[in-house]
Amino acid sequence: MSVMKPIRFDWDKGNLEHTTKHGVSPAEIEHVFLNDPMISPDPFPASIEERWRAIGKNDEGRYVFAVFMFRKIEDELCIRPISARYMHRKEIKSYEQR
C-alpha cells in the first residue's frame, strides 16, 4: 500500500483574484489536481518561470483548464495556480479522446 502525500497549494490575494475572475473557485481548482488531471508544459510561457497546464474535472464533473507553476515553500513543493477557466466543448471533446 502506498500513501500519497497531500498536495499543498500556494494561494494569496494575487492568484485568488486572477483565478476566480472566470468563475472557477479555488476549491474547484484544487479538486482538478486531485482527480487525475492531464498535465503538460505551457507552450506559451508569459514569464521566465516554467508554467504548466492542467486539464481535468472538478468534483461536479465540470471540465476545468488551469495554468500553474510549482513553487518551493519551506522545502515543500507547492502548486501555485495562475489562471483557470471552464473548458469549451471543443476542448472537452479533445480531452475525452486522449
N, CA, C and O atoms as a Tinker XYZ file with bonds, in Angstrom:
   392  protein
     1  N      0.848000   -1.188000    0.000000    73     2
     2  CA     0.000000    0.000000    0.000000    64     1     3
     3  C      0.889000    1.245000    0.000000    63     2     4     5
     4  O      1.841000    1.328000    0.776000    81     3
     5  N      0.585000    2.201000   -0.856000    73     3     6
     6  CA     1.349000    3.449000   -0.876000    64     5     7
     7  C      0.491000    4.573000   -0.318000    63     6     8     9
     8  O     -0.721000    4.613000   -0.525000    81     7
     9  N      1.126000    5.462000    0.377000    73     7    10
    10  CA     0.419000    6.597000    0.961000    64     9    11
    11  C      0.839000    7.838000    0.204000    63    10    12    13
    12  O      2.025000    8.161000    0.135000    81    11
    13  N     -0.137000    8.537000   -0.367000    73    11    14
    14  CA     0.164000    9.773000   -1.089000    64    13    15
    15  C      0.284000   10.940000   -0.119000    63    14    16    17
    16  O     -0.523000   11.086000    0.799000    81    15
    17  N      1.275000   11.745000   -0.327000    73    15    18
    18  CA     1.431000   12.952000    0.468000    64    17    19
    19  C      0.386000   13.967000   -0.008000    63    18    20    21
    20  O      0.156000   14.093000   -1.211000    81    19
    21  N     -0.244000   14.687000    0.915000    73    19    22
    22  CA    -1.228000   15.690000    0.487000    64    21    23
    23  C     -0.580000   16.759000   -0.402000    63    22    24    25
    24  O      0.590000   17.100000   -0.228000    81    23
    25  N     -1.340000   17.267000   -1.330000    73    23    26
    26  CA    -0.859000   18.333000   -2.215000    64    25    27
    27  C     -1.047000   19.662000   -1.497000    63    26    28    29
    28  O     -2.109000   19.930000   -0.934000    81    27
    29  N     -0.021000   20.481000   -1.520000    73    27    30
    30  CA    -0.107000   21.811000   -0.913000    64    29    31
    31  C     -0.240000   22.841000   -2.034000    63    30    32    33
    32  O      0.440000   22.758000   -3.057000    81    31
    33  N     -1.123000   23.807000   -1.822000    73    31    34
    34  CA    -1.352000   24.868000   -2.795000    64    33    35
    35  C     -0.869000   26.195000   -2.234000    63    34    36    37
    36  O     -0.953000   26.446000   -1.031000    81    35
    37  N     -0.363000   27.037000   -3.119000    73    35    38
    38  CA     0.133000   28.365000   -2.762000    64    37    39
    39  C     -0.905000   29.392000   -3.215000    63    38    40    41
    40  O     -0.982000   29.726000   -4.397000    81    39
    41  N     -1.700000   29.888000   -2.268000    73    39    42
    42  CA    -2.723000   30.889000   -2.568000    64    41    43
    43  C     -2.381000   32.197000   -1.869000    63    42    44    45
    44  O     -1.914000   32.194000   -0.730000    81    43
    45  N     -2.614000   33.311000   -2.548000    73    43    46
    46  CA    -2.531000   34.635000   -1.942000    64    45    47
    47  C     -3.523000   35.531000   -2.685000    63    46    48    49
    48  O     -4.205000   35.074000   -3.602000    81    47
    49  N     -3.605000   36.776000   -2.300000    73    47    50
    50  CA    -4.581000   37.694000   -2.901000    64    49    51
    51  C     -4.416000   37.779000   -4.417000    63    50    52    53
    52  O     -5.406000   37.814000   -5.147000    81    51
    53  N     -3.179000   37.812000   -4.891000    73    51    54
    54  CA    -2.917000   37.964000   -6.321000    64    53    55
    55  C     -3.466000   36.826000   -7.154000    63    54    56    57
    56  O     -4.196000   37.061000   -8.118000    81    55
    57  N     -3.129000   35.595000   -6.800000    73    55    58
    58  CA    -3.607000   34.498000   -7.645000    64    57    59
    59  C     -5.063000   34.144000   -7.339000    63    58    60    61
    60  O     -5.733000   33.582000   -8.206000    81    59
    61  N     -5.581000   34.447000   -6.145000    73    59    62
    62  CA    -7.004000   34.220000   -5.872000    64    61    63
    63  C     -7.873000   35.101000   -6.773000    63    62    64    65
    64  O     -8.853000   34.636000   -7.355000    81    63
    65  N     -7.502000   36.371000   -6.880000    73    63    66
    66  CA    -8.271000   37.287000   -7.737000    64    65    67
    67  C     -8.182000   36.872000   -9.207000    63    66    68    69
    68  O     -9.181000   36.906000   -9.925000    81    67
    69  N     -7.010000   36.488000   -9.643000    73    67    70
    70  CA    -6.816000   36.152000  -11.049000    64    69    71
    71  C     -7.503000   34.844000  -11.430000    63    70    72    73
    72  O     -8.105000   34.753000  -12.500000    81    71
    73  N     -7.423000   33.835000  -10.573000    73    71    74
    74  CA    -8.005000   32.536000  -10.914000    64    73    75
    75  C     -9.524000   32.539000  -10.833000    63    74    76    77
    76  O    -10.175000   31.773000  -11.543000    81    75
    77  N    -10.098000   33.374000   -9.992000    73    75    78
    78  CA   -11.559000   33.359000   -9.819000    64    77    79
    79  C    -12.290000   34.295000  -10.775000    63    78    80    81
    80  O    -13.521000   34.306000  -10.781000    81    79
    81  N    -11.586000   35.074000  -11.574000    73    79    82
    82  CA   -12.273000   36.026000  -12.453000    64    81    83
    83  C    -13.109000   35.348000  -13.536000    63    82    84    85
    84  O    -13.977000   35.986000  -14.132000    81    83
    85  N    -12.859000   34.063000  -13.800000    73    83    86
    86  CA   -13.657000   33.319000  -14.780000    64    85    87
    87  C    -14.696000   32.423000  -14.103000    63    86    88    89
    88  O    -15.291000   31.557000  -14.745000    81    87
    89  N    -14.910000   32.638000  -12.801000    73    87    90
    90  CA   -15.955000   31.917000  -12.096000    64    89    91
    91  C    -15.564000   30.572000  -11.513000    63    90    92    93
    92  O    -16.420000   29.866000  -10.980000    81    91
    93  N    -14.303000   30.200000  -11.598000    73    91    94
    94  CA   -13.840000   28.921000  -11.057000    64    93    95
    95  C    -13.315000   29.177000   -9.638000    63    94    96    97
    96  O    -12.451000   30.030000   -9.439000    81    95
    97  N    -13.832000   28.449000   -8.673000    73    95    98
    98  CA   -13.433000   28.663000   -7.282000    64    97    99
    99  C    -12.103000   27.970000   -6.970000    63    98   100   101
   100  O    -11.720000   27.025000   -7.660000    81    99
   101  N    -11.400000   28.435000   -5.936000    73    99   102
   102  CA   -10.167000   27.760000   -5.528000    64   101   103
   103  C    -10.400000   26.277000   -5.210000    63   102   104   105
   104  O     -9.562000   25.439000   -5.545000    81   103
   105  N    -11.505000   25.951000   -4.580000    73   103   106
   106  CA   -11.800000   24.544000   -4.255000    64   105   107
   107  C    -11.927000   23.712000   -5.532000    63   106   108   109
   108  O    -11.447000   22.579000   -5.582000    81   107
   109  N    -12.572000   24.267000   -6.565000    73   107   110
   110  CA   -12.696000   23.541000   -7.837000    64   109   111
   111  C    -11.330000   23.292000   -8.464000    63   110   112   113
   112  O    -11.062000   22.207000   -8.981000    81   111
   113  N    -10.479000   24.294000   -8.416000    73   111   114
   114  CA    -9.140000   24.167000   -8.991000    64   113   115
   115  C     -8.363000   23.078000   -8.252000    63   114   116   117
   116  O     -7.702000   22.249000   -8.877000    81   115
   117  N     -8.444000   23.081000   -6.935000    73   115   118
   118  CA    -7.748000   22.064000   -6.153000    64   117   119
   119  C     -8.281000   20.669000   -6.475000    63   118   120   121
   120  O     -7.510000   19.713000   -6.563000    81   119
   121  N     -9.596000   20.551000   -6.650000    73   119   122
   122  CA   -10.184000   19.245000   -6.974000    64   121   123
   123  C     -9.689000   18.712000   -8.314000    63   122   124   125
   124  O     -9.540000   17.501000   -8.476000    81   123
   125  N     -9.435000   19.586000   -9.266000    73   123   126
   126  CA    -8.905000   19.145000  -10.559000    64   125   127
   127  C     -7.594000   18.387000  -10.350000    63   126   128   129
   128  O     -7.369000   17.345000  -10.966000    81   127
   129  N     -6.732000   18.913000   -9.478000    73   127   130
   130  CA    -5.438000   18.270000   -9.233000    64   129   131
   131  C     -5.585000   16.952000   -8.476000    63   130   132   133
   132  O     -4.694000   16.105000   -8.536000    81   131
   133  N     -6.670000   16.774000   -7.783000    73   131   134
   134  CA    -6.902000   15.537000   -7.033000    64   133   135
   135  C     -7.617000   14.483000   -7.863000    63   134   136   137
   136  O     -7.731000   13.335000   -7.435000    81   135
   137  N     -8.103000   14.856000   -9.049000    73   135   138
   138  CA    -8.884000   13.962000   -9.903000    64   137   139
   139  C     -8.140000   13.554000  -11.170000    63   138   140   141
   140  O     -8.735000   13.507000  -12.247000    81   139
   141  N     -6.856000   13.259000  -11.055000    73   139   142
   142  CA    -6.047000   12.745000  -12.158000    64   141   143
   143  C     -6.083000   13.623000  -13.413000    63   142   144   145
   144  O     -6.558000   13.182000  -14.460000    81   143
   145  N     -5.584000   14.858000  -13.317000    73   143   146
   146  CA    -5.601000   15.739000  -14.486000    64   145   147
   147  C     -4.560000   15.347000  -15.530000    63   146   148   149
   148  O     -3.609000   14.619000  -15.243000    81   147
   149  N     -4.762000   15.841000  -16.733000    73   147   150
   150  CA    -3.756000   15.728000  -17.779000    64   149   151
   151  C     -2.866000   16.969000  -17.627000    63   150   152   153
   152  O     -3.358000   18.096000  -17.689000    81   151
   153  N     -1.577000   16.766000  -17.431000    73   151   154
   154  CA    -0.651000   17.873000  -17.199000    64   153   155
   155  C      0.378000   17.926000  -18.310000    63   154   156   157
   156  O      0.929000   16.904000  -18.719000    81   155
   157  N      0.632000   19.151000  -18.798000    73   155   158
   158  CA     1.616000   19.343000  -19.856000    64   157   159
   159  C      2.282000   20.702000  -19.677000    63   158   160   161
   160  O      1.709000   21.589000  -19.044000    81   159
   161  N      3.490000   20.880000  -20.227000    73   159   162
   162  CA     4.148000   22.191000  -20.158000    64   161   163
   163  C      3.326000   23.227000  -20.928000    63   162   164   165
   164  O      2.683000   22.902000  -21.927000    81   163
   165  N      3.354000   24.454000  -20.463000    73   163   166
   166  CA     2.672000   25.545000  -21.155000    64   165   167
   167  C      3.528000   25.948000  -22.358000    63   166   168   169
   168  O      4.660000   26.399000  -22.184000    81   167
   169  N      2.998000   25.791000  -23.580000    73   167   170
   170  CA     3.804000   26.128000  -24.767000    64   169   171
   171  C      3.956000   27.633000  -24.996000    63   170   172   173
   172  O      4.750000   28.052000  -25.838000    81   171
   173  N      3.203000   28.447000  -24.253000    73   171   174
   174  CA     3.260000   29.904000  -24.427000    64   173   175
   175  C      3.555000   30.587000  -23.088000    63   174   176   177
   176  O      2.720000   31.341000  -22.589000    81   175
   177  N      4.729000   30.334000  -22.498000    73   175   178
   178  CA     5.005000   30.923000  -21.188000    64   177   179
   179  C      5.053000   32.442000  -21.252000    63   178   180   181
   180  O      5.602000   33.027000  -22.186000    81   179
   181  N      4.463000   33.067000  -20.231000    73   179   182
   182  CA     4.432000   34.528000  -20.176000    64   181   183
   183  C      5.541000   35.094000  -19.301000    63   182   184   185
   184  O      5.655000   36.310000  -19.148000    81   183
   185  N      6.349000   34.227000  -18.733000    73   183   186
   186  CA     7.427000   34.698000  -17.876000    64   185   187
   187  C      8.612000   33.736000  -17.958000    63   186   188   189
   188  O      8.577000   32.744000  -18.686000    81   187
   189  N      9.642000   34.045000  -17.207000    73   187   190
   190  CA    10.832000   33.195000  -17.170000    64   189   191
   191  C     10.540000   31.905000  -16.412000    63   190   192   193
   192  O     11.105000   30.856000  -16.724000    81   191
   193  N      9.661000   31.983000  -15.419000    73   191   194
   194  CA     9.326000   30.787000  -14.638000    64   193   195
   195  C      8.563000   29.782000  -15.491000    63   194   196   197
   196  O      7.700000   30.155000  -16.286000    81   195
   197  N      8.886000   28.523000  -15.321000    73   195   198
   198  CA     8.235000   27.464000  -16.086000    64   197   199
   199  C      6.778000   27.313000  -15.635000    63   198   200   201
   200  O      6.482000   27.202000  -14.445000    81   199
   201  N      5.895000   27.314000  -16.614000    73   199   202
   202  CA     4.467000   27.169000  -16.323000    64   201   203
   203  C      3.943000   25.874000  -16.917000    63   202   204   205
   204  O      4.492000   25.341000  -17.882000    81   203
   205  N      2.867000   25.383000  -16.316000    73   203   206
   206  CA     2.252000   24.126000  -16.699000    64   205   207
   207  C      0.759000   24.300000  -16.893000    63   206   208   209
   208  O      0.162000   25.259000  -16.406000    81   207
   209  N      0.167000   23.361000  -17.610000    73   207   210
   210  CA    -1.281000   23.337000  -17.826000    64   209   211
   211  C     -1.849000   22.064000  -17.200000    63   210   212   213
   212  O     -1.251000   20.992000  -17.289000    81   211
   213  N     -2.993000   22.200000  -16.579000    73   211   214
   214  CA    -3.712000   21.044000  -16.045000    64   213   215
   215  C     -5.116000   21.072000  -16.627000    63   214   216   217
   216  O     -5.782000   22.107000  -16.616000    81   215
   217  N     -5.554000   19.947000  -17.127000    73   215   218
   218  CA    -6.892000   19.818000  -17.699000    64   217   219
   219  C     -7.557000   18.631000  -17.011000    63   218   220   221
   220  O     -7.011000   17.529000  -16.968000    81   219
   221  N     -8.734000   18.880000  -16.480000    73   219   222
   222  CA    -9.437000   17.795000  -15.813000    64   221   223
   223  C    -10.804000   18.216000  -15.325000    63   222   224   225
   224  O    -11.322000   19.270000  -15.694000    81   223
   225  N    -11.376000   17.372000  -14.490000    73   223   226
   226  CA   -12.723000   17.614000  -13.980000    64   225   227
   227  C    -12.678000   18.002000  -12.507000    63   226   228   229
   228  O    -11.839000   17.536000  -11.736000    81   227
   229  N    -13.625000   18.882000  -12.147000    73   227   230
   230  CA   -13.800000   19.160000  -10.727000    64   229   231
   231  C    -14.718000   18.079000  -10.152000    63   230   232   233
   232  O    -15.127000   17.180000  -10.887000    81   231
   233  N    -15.045000   18.138000   -8.885000    73   231   234
   234  CA   -15.862000   17.087000   -8.269000    64   233   235
   235  C    -17.298000   17.027000   -8.801000    63   234   236   237
   236  O    -17.974000   16.009000   -8.653000    81   235
   237  N    -17.758000   18.107000   -9.414000    73   235   238
   238  CA   -19.107000   18.122000  -10.002000    64   237   239
   239  C    -19.104000   17.623000  -11.448000    63   238   240   241
   240  O    -20.160000   17.541000  -12.075000    81   239
   241  N    -17.931000   17.291000  -11.976000    73   239   242
   242  CA   -17.829000   16.776000  -13.332000    64   241   243
   243  C    -17.644000   17.843000  -14.398000    63   242   244   245
   244  O    -17.628000   17.521000  -15.586000    81   243
   245  N    -17.503000   19.111000  -14.003000    73   243   246
   246  CA   -17.241000   20.178000  -14.978000    64   245   247
   247  C    -15.768000   20.170000  -15.334000    63   246   248   249
   248  O    -14.905000   19.956000  -14.483000    81   247
   249  N    -15.497000   20.407000  -16.604000    73   247   250
   250  CA   -14.125000   20.419000  -17.104000    64   249   251
   251  C    -13.485000   21.778000  -16.836000    63   250   252   253
   252  O    -14.080000   22.827000  -17.087000    81   251
   253  N    -12.271000   21.732000  -16.326000    73   251   254
   254  CA   -11.544000   22.945000  -15.963000    64   253   255
   255  C    -10.156000   22.914000  -16.597000    63   254   256   257
   256  O     -9.488000   21.880000  -16.616000    81   255
   257  N     -9.740000   24.055000  -17.111000    73   255   258
   258  CA    -8.403000   24.266000  -17.666000    64   257   259
   259  C     -7.692000   25.209000  -16.701000    63   258   260   261
   260  O     -8.212000   26.281000  -16.391000    81   259
   261  N     -6.516000   24.826000  -16.226000    73   259   262
   262  CA    -5.778000   25.674000  -15.289000    64   261   263
   263  C     -4.328000   25.800000  -15.719000    63   262   264   265
   264  O     -3.737000   24.856000  -16.244000    81   263
   265  N     -3.767000   26.968000  -15.494000    73   263   266
   266  CA    -2.340000   27.212000  -15.705000    64   265   267
   267  C     -1.749000   27.381000  -14.308000    63   266   268   269
   268  O     -2.321000   28.062000  -13.457000    81   267
   269  N     -0.593000   26.750000  -14.085000    73   267   270
   270  CA     0.001000   26.812000  -12.758000    64   269   271
   271  C      1.516000   26.715000  -12.859000    63   270   272   273
   272  O      2.069000   26.460000  -13.929000    81   271
   273  N      2.165000   26.921000  -11.741000    73   271   274
   274  CA     3.606000   26.720000  -11.642000    64   273   275
   275  C      3.889000   26.019000  -10.323000    63   274   276   277
   276  O      3.063000   26.015000   -9.411000    81   275
   277  N      5.061000   25.434000  -10.244000    73   275   278
   278  CA     5.496000   24.820000   -9.000000    64   277   279
   279  C      6.330000   25.835000   -8.246000    63   278   280   281
   280  O      7.144000   26.542000   -8.840000    81   279
   281  N      6.131000   25.909000   -6.940000    73   279   282
   282  CA     6.911000   26.791000   -6.081000    64   281   283
   283  C      7.394000   25.998000   -4.880000    63   282   284   285
   284  O      6.678000   25.141000   -4.362000    81   283
   285  N      8.585000   26.282000   -4.451000    73   283   286
   286  CA     9.109000   25.628000   -3.252000    64   285   287
   287  C      8.889000   26.578000   -2.077000    63   286   288   289
   288  O      9.383000   27.705000   -2.071000    81   287
   289  N      8.141000   26.103000   -1.086000    73   287   290
   290  CA     7.865000   26.893000    0.104000    64   289   291
   291  C      8.216000   26.035000    1.314000    63   290   292   293
   292  O      7.690000   24.936000    1.491000    81   291
   293  N      9.107000   26.555000    2.135000    73   291   294
   294  CA     9.548000   25.818000    3.327000    64   293   295
   295  C      9.969000   24.389000    2.974000    63   294   296   297
   296  O      9.560000   23.432000    3.631000    81   295
   297  N     10.773000   24.263000    1.953000    73   295   298
   298  CA    11.289000   22.962000    1.487000    64   297   299
   299  C     10.202000   22.003000    1.008000    63   298   300   301
   300  O     10.429000   20.795000    0.934000    81   299
   301  N      9.047000   22.525000    0.688000    73   299   302
   302  CA     7.959000   21.684000    0.181000    64   301   303
   303  C      7.521000   22.211000   -1.192000    63   302   304   305
   304  O      7.317000   23.411000   -1.373000    81   303
   305  N      7.382000   21.304000   -2.141000    73   303   306
   306  CA     6.943000   21.685000   -3.475000    64   305   307
   307  C      5.436000   21.931000   -3.461000    63   306   308   309
   308  O      4.662000   21.063000   -3.055000    81   307
   309  N      5.030000   23.106000   -3.904000    73   307   310
   310  CA     3.626000   23.506000   -3.890000    64   309   311
   311  C      3.147000   23.816000   -5.300000    63   310   312   313
   312  O      3.944000   24.107000   -6.192000    81   311
   313  N      1.843000   23.750000   -5.486000    73   311   314
   314  CA     1.224000   24.141000   -6.747000    64   313   315
   315  C      0.681000   25.551000   -6.566000    63   314   316   317
   316  O     -0.091000   25.819000   -5.646000    81   315
   317  N      1.096000   26.454000   -7.461000    73   315   318
   318  CA     0.593000   27.829000   -7.438000    64   317   319
   319  C     -0.257000   28.050000   -8.680000    63   318   320   321
   320  O      0.279000   28.279000   -9.764000    81   319
   321  N     -1.583000   27.983000   -8.534000    73   319   322
   322  CA    -2.460000   28.261000   -9.677000    64   321   323
   323  C     -2.302000   29.712000  -10.131000    63   322   324   325
   324  O     -2.160000   30.620000   -9.311000    81   323
   325  N     -2.330000   29.914000  -11.440000    73   323   326
   326  CA    -2.176000   31.255000  -12.004000    64   325   327
   327  C     -3.470000   31.713000  -12.662000    63   326   328   329
   328  O     -3.888000   32.859000  -12.502000    81   327
   329  N     -4.095000   30.811000  -13.398000    73   327   330
   330  CA    -5.315000   31.138000  -14.124000    64   329   331
   331  C     -6.153000   29.871000  -14.256000    63   330   332   333
   332  O     -5.615000   28.765000  -14.276000    81   331
   333  N     -7.466000   30.036000  -14.346000    73   331   334
   334  CA    -8.344000   28.879000  -14.531000    64   333   335
   335  C     -9.639000   29.331000  -15.185000    63   334   336   337
   336  O    -10.108000   30.454000  -14.998000    81   335
   337  N    -10.201000   28.404000  -15.965000    73   335   338
   338  CA   -11.494000   28.674000  -16.611000    64   337   339
   339  C    -12.145000   27.346000  -16.939000    63   338   340   341
   340  O    -11.492000   26.303000  -16.975000    81   339
   341  N    -13.455000   27.404000  -17.179000    73   339   342
   342  CA   -14.152000   26.207000  -17.627000    64   341   343
   343  C    -13.822000   25.986000  -19.094000    63   342   344   345
   344  O    -13.640000   26.941000  -19.850000    81   343
   345  N    -13.746000   24.737000  -19.489000    73   343   346
   346  CA   -13.353000   24.403000  -20.855000    64   345   347
   347  C    -14.530000   24.528000  -21.824000    63   346   348   349
   348  O    -15.689000   24.372000  -21.439000    81   347
   349  N    -14.209000   24.812000  -23.082000    73   347   350
   350  CA   -15.196000   24.895000  -24.151000    64   349   351
   351  C    -15.471000   23.489000  -24.694000    63   350   352   353
   352  O    -14.668000   22.578000  -24.498000    81   351
   353  N    -16.595000   23.318000  -25.370000    73   351   354
   354  CA   -16.985000   21.997000  -25.904000    64   353   355
   355  C    -15.890000   21.347000  -26.749000    63   354   356   357
   356  O    -15.615000   20.156000  -26.606000    81   355
   357  N    -15.276000   22.124000  -27.617000    73   355   358
   358  CA   -14.220000   21.611000  -28.492000    64   357   359
   359  C    -13.044000   21.070000  -27.668000    63   358   360   361
   360  O    -12.486000   20.019000  -27.986000    81   359
   361  N    -12.684000   21.783000  -26.632000    73   359   362
   362  CA   -11.592000   21.355000  -25.763000    64   361   363
   363  C    -11.971000   20.078000  -24.998000    63   362   364   365
   364  O    -11.147000   19.180000  -24.822000    81   363
   365  N    -13.207000   20.014000  -24.556000    73   363   366
   366  CA   -13.686000   18.837000  -23.829000    64   365   367
   367  C    -13.623000   17.609000  -24.721000    63   366   368   369
   368  O    -13.187000   16.542000  -24.289000    81   367
   369  N    -14.058000   17.761000  -25.961000    73   367   370
   370  CA   -14.036000   16.646000  -26.905000    64   369   371
   371  C    -12.607000   16.145000  -27.103000    63   370   372   373
   372  O    -12.365000   14.938000  -27.106000    81   371
   373  N    -11.674000   17.057000  -27.267000    73   371   374
   374  CA   -10.263000   16.707000  -27.447000    64   373   375
   375  C     -9.724000   16.011000  -26.198000    63   374   376   377
   376  O     -8.994000   15.025000  -26.301000    81   375
   377  N    -10.079000   16.519000  -25.029000    73   375   378
   378  CA    -9.625000   15.919000  -23.768000    64   377   379
   379  C    -10.154000   14.503000  -23.611000    63   378   380   381
   380  O     -9.420000   13.607000  -23.194000    81   379
   381  N    -11.402000   14.298000  -23.935000    73   379   382
   382  CA   -12.022000   12.987000  -23.759000    64   381   383
   383  C    -11.461000   11.944000  -24.736000    63   382   384   385
   384  O    -11.573000   10.745000  -24.477000    81   383
   385  N    -10.862000   12.375000  -25.846000    73   383   386
   386  CA   -10.305000   11.462000  -26.824000    64   385   387
   387  C     -8.871000   11.040000  -26.488000    63   386   388   389
   388  O     -8.268000   10.261000  -27.225000    81   387
   389  N     -8.338000   11.536000  -25.410000    73   387   390
   390  CA    -6.945000   11.196000  -25.032000    64   389   391
   391  C     -6.823000    9.765000  -24.596000    63   390   392
   392  O     -5.730000    9.317000  -24.247000    81   391
